[in-house]
């Protein structure tokens, strides 16, 4: 089995590459939904399997909660991708992604920030 440090390395590389393509084309300054829509085209063009605005169920003990999370993308059926268009990636963004991972039992999340002149991304491992 892959070590945690390199878990889904190729898949993450592909996702980040797609995000870089979008950032190189659009630059910074747009709202998050613009990047989200453009990224769907990029994922499709690069044959990266994805589900957009994936609804994530949350359980408390044995109860399914009515409130749901919505992740921007679930790629390869195992990597949560959360998009931002902010000044930087914050601790709140990290906490949000960790919650998504806990809710889904997935191991890897990517936070991608399009809001700066250089694309920012952070790999979160649960």
N, C-alpha and C positions, 0 to 999 in steps of 0.2 A: 504494500500500500504506500501511496505517496506520503511524504512527511507533510505536516501542516504548513510548513513554510512554502512549499511548492504545490500545495493542493490545487488542482485545476489550473495549473500554470498556463497551458496553451489556451484554454478557454478564456481566462482572464486577459491574456495578451490580446486575443482577438477582439474582445469587448472594448478594451482600452484603445486599441487601434481604430476601431469604428468611431469611438468618441473623439479621438484626435482628428479623424477625417472631418467630422461635423464641426469641431472647433476651428480647424484650419479654414473651412469654407465660410462659416458664419461669423467667426470671431466672438468676442464677448459683448454683452450689452442687451441681449434679448432676454425675454422672460423664459422661465423653465419650459412651459408648454411648446415653445418653438423648437427648442433643442430636443424635446421628447419626440415630437413629430418627425423632425429631420432624422433622428437616430433610428426610428422605425424603418425608414427607407434604407439607411446605411446597413442595418442588420439584415434586411431582406437582400440587398445587393451582395452582401458578403456571406450569405447562407448561414447566418448565425440564428439558431432557433430561439424564439422569444415569445413571451406573452406580455402584452402591454397592459398597464394598470391592473396588475394581478391582485385580486382580492385575497387577503390572507385571513383565515379564521383564527380566533384566539380561544383557547380553552382555559377554564379555571376549574381545577380538580377534574371532575367528570362532566362539567357543564360547558356547552358551547355558548360563548357570549354573543349577544346580538351585535355588539360593536365590532367592526372589522378594521383591519389595516388595509391600505392599498399601496403596494409597492409600484414604483414606476415601471420596472421590468423584472421578469424572471427569465433568465437566459439559460439555455441548456437544461432546463428543468431542475437546476440546482444552484444557480448563482443569482442572488438578489442584486439588482442595480438600482441605486437611488440617485436621481439627478438633482443638482442644485444649480442656481444661478445667483450666487452670493459673493461677498467679499472674500470669504474663506470657508473652509470646512470647519465646523464648530463641534464642540463636545456634544451638543444637542443632536447634531446630525449623526454622530457616532452612536449615541444612545438609541436613536430612532432605528438605525440599521441593526443594532444588536437586538432590539425588540423584535424586528422582523425575522431575524434568524431564529430567535427563541420560539416565536410563534409557528414557524414552519419546520423546525428541526433541520434547516439547511446549515451548512458550515461556513460558507463564504458569502460576503457581501462586498460590493464595490460602491463607494460614494464617489460620484464624479461631479466636479464643480466647473461649470462653464462660465462663471461670472468674473473670471480674472483673465488677464492678457495671455497667460500661459495656463493651459488646462491643468487642473489639480485633480488628483484621485487618491483615494485611500482604500486599501484592502483591509477588510475586517474579517477576522477569523474567530469563530465561536468554538 
